Amino acid sequence: MEPVYSSVILVAKALFKLEGLKFTRTGSENLPRVGGAVVVINHTGYMDFTYADYSAFDRKRFIRFMAKKEVFDHKISGPLMRGMKHIPVDRGNGAGSYQMAIDYLRDGELVGVFPEATISRSFELKDFKSGAARMALEAQVPIVPVMIWGSQRVWTKGHPKRLGRTRTPILIRTGAPIEPVGTADELTATIKAAMSKQLDQMRLDYGPHPAGEFWVPASMGGSAPTLAEANKMDADEAAAKAARRAERDS
């Protein structure tokens, strides 16, 4: 029994009902009923971690997400994150969080990872970090891809949040487990290829993608930036943050 996580789930479900979100979930049976697994999720919106949890709800399980340490330091979100047994990530020293994730996996937990690290402004898959693959190889657990499409319409980077009654359709699709074989780079490439194929099919299944809409990728006629443009925006933002830190610390 996990009172904190269970309570957060009830609140989230109530919020989703008020928003009128229309979830379509498929493939939840691909998550193991017991035992550890690395759950890899694409990242297009701020609410992705709550939506991805739906696949685990269907299996009566909880996902322990890796999240930046600053979230744990907040006076409100911190106690909740610790109560849900999520994993704090110090981007300046990630060894401790990595080992914590390995221990969780070996103890039979589901560990949630966003291999793109940050939200994709283009809504295309960005380059993947190899951490998920390295954890799966070391702990010898499967990787389970969970793809989400439509979450960028609710709340994403660079656009106002739309948390009212939007009745937004959101697809959540859990793919077949990927066995931990090969090198970390090879496994990362396998994961990305599987998720890319899954995403292509989901976009076809989703329905109309009106031209010019902010949530539609440029490759589909939308007004979202291209992947190259989005990568440049991310690099410029990271440089600006680094400059502010340097100025503050000087």
LODRENSE-269938 format. One line per field, with one value per residue (C-alpha): residue in three letters; chain; residue number from 1; x, y, z. Coordinates in Angstrom, 2 decimals. Each point is the difference from the previous one (the first is absolute). Layout:
BEGIN
type [ALA,...] .
mol [A,...] .
seq [NUM,...] .
east [X,...] .
north [Y,...] .
up [Z,...] .
% end
This chain:
BEGIN
type [MET,GLU,PRO,VAL,TYR,SER,SER,VAL,ILE,LEU,VAL,ALA,LYS,ALA,LEU,PHE,LYS,LEU,GLU,GLY,LEU,LYS,PHE,THR,ARG,THR,GLY,SER,GLU,ASN,LEU,PRO,ARG,VAL,GLY,GLY,ALA,VAL,VAL,VAL,ILE,ASN,HIS,THR,GLY,TYR,MET,ASP,PHE,THR,TYR,ALA,ASP,TYR,SER,ALA,PHE,ASP,ARG,LYS,ARG,PHE,ILE,ARG,PHE,MET,ALA,LYS,LYS,GLU,VAL,PHE,ASP,HIS,LYS,ILE,SER,GLY,PRO,LEU,MET,ARG,GLY,MET,LYS,HIS,ILE,PRO,VAL,ASP,ARG,GLY,ASN,GLY,ALA,GLY,SER,TYR,GLN,MET,ALA,ILE,ASP,TYR,LEU,ARG,ASP,GLY,GLU,LEU,VAL,GLY,VAL,PHE,PRO,GLU,ALA,THR,ILE,SER,ARG,SER,PHE,GLU,LEU,LYS,ASP,PHE,LYS,SER,GLY,ALA,ALA,ARG,MET,ALA,LEU,GLU,ALA,GLN,VAL,PRO,ILE,VAL,PRO,VAL,MET,ILE,TRP,GLY,SER,GLN,ARG,VAL,TRP,THR,LYS,GLY,HIS,PRO,LYS,ARG,LEU,GLY,ARG,THR,ARG,THR,PRO,ILE,LEU,ILE,ARG,THR,GLY,ALA,PRO,ILE,GLU,PRO,VAL,GLY,THR,ALA,ASP,GLU,LEU,THR,ALA,THR,ILE,LYS,ALA,ALA,MET,SER,LYS,GLN,LEU,ASP,GLN,MET,ARG,LEU,ASP,TYR,GLY,PRO,HIS,PRO,ALA,GLY,GLU,PHE,TRP,VAL,PRO,ALA,SER,MET,GLY,GLY,SER,ALA,PRO,THR,LEU,ALA,GLU,ALA,ASN,LYS,MET,ASP,ALA,ASP,GLU,ALA,ALA,ALA,LYS,ALA,ALA,ARG,ARG,ALA,GLU,ARG,ASP,SER] .
mol [A,A,A,A,A,A,A,A,A,A,A,A,A,A,A,A,A,A,A,A,A,A,A,A,A,A,A,A,A,A,A,A,A,A,A,A,A,A,A,A,A,A,A,A,A,A,A,A,A,A,A,A,A,A,A,A,A,A,A,A,A,A,A,A,A,A,A,A,A,A,A,A,A,A,A,A,A,A,A,A,A,A,A,A,A,A,A,A,A,A,A,A,A,A,A,A,A,A,A,A,A,A,A,A,A,A,A,A,A,A,A,A,A,A,A,A,A,A,A,A,A,A,A,A,A,A,A,A,A,A,A,A,A,A,A,A,A,A,A,A,A,A,A,A,A,A,A,A,A,A,A,A,A,A,A,A,A,A,A,A,A,A,A,A,A,A,A,A,A,A,A,A,A,A,A,A,A,A,A,A,A,A,A,A,A,A,A,A,A,A,A,A,A,A,A,A,A,A,A,A,A,A,A,A,A,A,A,A,A,A,A,A,A,A,A,A,A,A,A,A,A,A,A,A,A,A,A,A,A,A,A,A,A,A,A,A,A,A,A,A,A,A,A,A,A,A,A,A,A,A] .
seq [1,2,3,4,5,6,7,8,9,10,11,12,13,14,15,16,17,18,19,20,21,22,23,24,25,26,27,28,29,30,31,32,33,34,35,36,37,38,39,40,41,42,43,44,45,46,47,48,49,50,51,52,53,54,55,56,57,58,59,60,61,62,63,64,65,66,67,68,69,70,71,72,73,74,75,76,77,78,79,80,81,82,83,84,85,86,87,88,89,90,91,92,93,94,95,96,97,98,99,100,101,102,103,104,105,106,107,108,109,110,111,112,113,114,115,116,117,118,119,120,121,122,123,124,125,126,127,128,129,130,131,132,133,134,135,136,137,138,139,140,141,142,143,144,145,146,147,148,149,150,151,152,153,154,155,156,157,158,159,160,161,162,163,164,165,166,167,168,169,170,171,172,173,174,175,176,177,178,179,180,181,182,183,184,185,186,187,188,189,190,191,192,193,194,195,196,197,198,199,200,201,202,203,204,205,206,207,208,209,210,211,212,213,214,215,216,217,218,219,220,221,222,223,224,225,226,227,228,229,230,231,232,233,234,235,236,237,238,239,240,241,242,243,244,245,246,247,248,249,250] .
east [0.00,1.40,-2.24,1.87,0.22,-3.57,-1.31,1.85,-1.49,-3.53,0.57,1.48,-2.94,-2.45,1.87,0.03,-3.75,-0.61,2.10,-2.04,3.19,-0.72,2.60,0.46,2.39,1.33,2.71,0.04,0.37,3.55,1.04,1.04,-2.39,3.00,3.71,2.16,-0.07,1.21,-2.99,1.10,-2.37,0.03,-0.25,-2.25,-1.76,0.29,-2.68,1.60,1.06,-3.59,-1.36,2.70,-1.02,-3.30,1.72,1.21,-3.43,-1.41,2.49,-0.47,3.58,1.87,2.76,2.92,1.02,3.42,-0.47,2.27,1.07,-1.54,-3.48,0.86,1.30,-3.35,-2.03,-3.18,1.13,2.98,-1.96,-2.28,2.90,1.72,-3.27,-0.45,3.59,1.12,3.71,1.70,2.54,2.84,1.13,3.38,0.56,-2.25,1.81,-2.19,-3.29,1.24,0.88,-3.33,-1.77,2.02,-0.90,-3.68,0.10,1.69,-2.66,-2.68,-1.12,-1.00,2.32,-1.25,2.46,-0.42,2.93,-0.29,0.69,-2.09,-3.26,0.23,-1.22,-0.26,-2.08,2.40,2.32,3.22,3.36,-0.18,2.27,1.43,-0.89,-3.12,1.91,2.92,-2.35,-1.85,3.26,1.46,-3.16,-0.90,-3.61,-2.11,-0.70,-3.67,-0.79,-3.04,-0.94,-2.36,-1.58,-2.22,1.46,1.66,-3.50,-0.54,3.25,3.34,3.09,-0.47,-3.80,-2.70,-1.37,-3.54,-1.23,-3.66,-2.63,1.69,-1.16,3.38,0.58,3.20,1.41,2.15,1.56,2.24,2.27,1.49,2.88,3.51,2.59,3.26,2.56,2.93,1.94,-1.66,0.23,-1.46,-2.84,-0.72,-0.30,-2.35,-2.18,-0.22,-0.83,-2.83,-1.39,0.24,-1.97,-2.57,-0.34,-0.52,-2.90,-1.53,-0.07,-1.89,-2.45,-0.47,-2.08,0.24,3.05,-1.18,2.56,1.50,-0.90,2.67,-0.18,0.50,3.60,1.43,0.41,-3.80,-0.77,-0.18,1.61,2.26,3.71,1.97,2.25,3.07,-1.68,-1.12,3.50,1.40,-2.64,0.97,3.70,-0.61,-2.12,2.66,2.70,-2.10,-0.56,3.70,0.83,-2.48,1.50,3.52,-1.04,-1.76,2.98,2.61] .
north [0.00,3.40,2.75,2.95,-1.42,-1.33,3.40,1.81,-2.42,0.70,3.77,-0.35,-2.11,2.58,2.79,-1.98,-0.56,3.72,0.76,-2.52,-1.61,-2.95,-2.67,-2.99,-2.52,-3.08,-2.54,0.39,-3.78,0.46,1.35,-2.92,-0.77,-0.61,0.67,2.92,1.83,3.29,1.91,2.41,2.81,2.63,3.58,2.63,1.56,0.83,-2.53,-3.00,-1.66,-0.04,-1.34,-2.69,-1.23,-1.16,-3.03,-0.95,0.65,-2.64,-2.50,1.13,1.22,3.26,1.61,1.61,2.94,1.56,3.77,2.98,0.62,3.49,-1.52,-1.88,3.19,1.80,0.30,-1.36,-2.39,-1.31,-1.96,-1.40,-1.13,-1.66,-1.57,-1.53,-1.32,1.78,0.41,3.42,0.76,2.41,0.97,1.02,-3.42,-2.73,-3.03,-0.18,0.14,-2.56,-2.44,0.63,-0.88,-3.21,-0.99,0.67,-2.12,-2.89,0.24,-0.50,3.61,1.80,2.96,2.71,1.81,2.69,-0.86,3.35,1.64,3.10,0.80,-0.13,3.35,-1.49,-2.97,-2.24,-2.39,1.74,-1.71,-2.60,-0.13,-3.47,-0.12,-2.16,-2.57,-0.05,-0.55,-2.82,-1.72,0.28,-1.12,-2.52,1.11,0.68,3.45,0.81,2.98,2.13,2.50,2.94,2.16,3.01,1.12,2.98,1.42,0.26,1.55,0.19,2.15,3.45,-0.06,0.87,-2.92,-1.08,-1.68,0.85,-2.30,-0.53,-3.57,-0.62,-3.52,-1.61,-3.29,-2.12,-3.07,-2.47,-1.91,-3.46,-0.50,0.37,-2.39,1.45,-1.23,1.56,3.10,3.05,1.87,-2.91,-0.45,3.74,-0.09,-3.00,1.82,3.14,-1.95,-1.83,3.21,1.82,-2.75,0.05,3.79,-0.04,-2.42,1.95,3.18,-1.84,-1.37,3.34,1.61,3.43,2.19,3.44,2.00,2.92,-1.25,0.54,-3.64,-1.48,-0.75,1.98,-3.26,-0.37,3.59,1.48,3.11,-1.81,0.63,-2.58,-2.31,2.03,3.27,-1.48,-1.29,3.49,1.50,-2.52,0.77,3.76,-0.45,-2.20,2.57,2.81,-1.99,-0.77,3.70,0.95,-2.61,1.23,3.58,-0.98,-2.03,2.60] .
up [0.00,-1.00,1.40,-1.54,-3.53,0.16,1.13,-2.77,-2.53,1.26,-0.25,-3.50,-1.20,1.37,-1.83,-3.25,0.33,0.52,-3.08,-1.99,-1.31,-2.27,0.63,-2.26,1.53,-1.72,0.75,3.79,0.23,-1.31,3.40,2.22,2.83,2.27,-0.22,-1.04,-3.32,-1.43,-1.35,-2.76,-0.96,-2.74,1.23,-1.60,3.00,3.68,0.99,-1.69,3.23,1.27,-3.27,-0.26,3.44,-1.50,-1.53,3.46,1.58,-2.36,1.42,3.62,0.15,0.62,-2.07,1.82,-2.16,-0.24,0.41,0.52,3.58,0.06,0.00,3.20,1.62,-0.43,3.21,-1.61,-2.73,2.00,2.66,-2.70,-2.17,2.93,1.15,-3.46,0.16,-3.15,-0.72,0.31,-2.72,0.69,-3.50,1.39,1.59,-1.34,1.44,3.10,-1.90,-2.53,2.78,1.71,-3.25,-0.35,3.57,-0.70,-3.16,1.79,2.71,-2.65,-0.51,-3.20,-0.66,-2.35,-2.26,-2.66,-2.31,-1.80,3.41,-0.79,-1.76,-3.78,-1.31,-3.50,1.25,-1.91,1.84,1.05,0.43,2.78,3.03,0.68,3.72,-0.40,-2.03,2.43,2.96,-1.74,-0.94,3.49,1.81,-2.75,-0.29,-3.10,-1.46,-0.59,-2.28,0.83,-2.70,0.53,-2.68,0.64,3.33,-1.71,-0.55,3.78,1.25,-1.75,-0.08,-1.49,-0.04,2.57,1.98,-0.86,3.18,-0.46,-1.47,-3.36,-0.71,-1.56,-1.36,1.26,-1.22,2.34,-1.56,1.83,-2.35,0.16,2.47,-1.40,1.40,1.42,-2.52,-1.85,0.95,1.57,-3.32,-1.96,2.47,0.00,-3.79,0.24,2.55,-2.12,-3.15,1.77,1.47,-3.34,-1.76,2.79,-0.19,-3.78,0.39,2.88,-2.06,-2.72,2.57,1.76,-2.71,-1.68,0.59,-1.21,-1.96,1.90,3.50,2.66,1.15,-3.45,-1.08,-2.89,-1.91,0.11,-1.01,3.49,1.43,2.48,-0.61,-1.94,2.00,-1.02,0.97,3.33,0.75,-0.58,2.31,2.70,-0.45,0.21,3.13,1.65,-0.81,1.48,3.20,0.28,-0.42,2.72,2.37,-0.71,0.66,3.22,1.24,-0.91] .
% end
